[in-house]
Amino acid sequence: MSAHGPTAIPRRAVEDWRETTVDGDSRVTIVRTKTPRNRLDEFLFDLFGTSRERELTFDAVGTTVWRHCDGDHTVAEIAAVVADTHDDERVDPVDETLAHFLMQLKERGLIRFENE
């Protein structure tokens, strides 16, 4: 399932997010501030007037997963909800698809696992 196993419990690590409806489907958008990694990055951000805020918007499947990363659901429970809620062709194999998505969220600092 994931490197953390089916009993791992993911929890959102960011509070700045919103849920909207697009064409009848819910979408979660996370707003993050990009921090310059060094002085050159900071200079270039300022020189080009680049916004430091970034938005990440999930599709319907990502929104379902995000809603359930509340610290109350295990990875296995989230997989079951995703499998029951979304088209098989879109999410199969559910375990692998979910594990990959959760690892991406973790690498970006958007979730953490309760067992860490």
C-alpha positions, 0 to 999 in steps of 0.5 A: 500500500504505502511505505507506511502500511495500510494502518498508517494514519495520514493527517494534513500538515497545512491549514491554508486550504479551501474547497470549491465546486467546479462543474458540480465537482468539489475541488480542494485548493491549497495555498502555499508560500514559496520560500526562496532557497537562497539569496539568488532566488530571493533576488530573482523573485523580487526582480521579476515580481514573482508571486511567492504564493502557489496554489495546488488544486486537486481533482475529484480523487485528490479532493476525496483523499485530502478530505480523509487525511484528517487523522481519523482514517487509515490508509486502508480506509481511504483506499476503500473510500476512493475505490467506492467513490471513483471510477475503477479505470481512474484509480486502479490499482487503488493501493498503488495510486493512493500510495504514490499520491500520499508520498507526493503529499508527504514529500511536499510537506502537506501531510504527515503520518501519525506513526512518525 
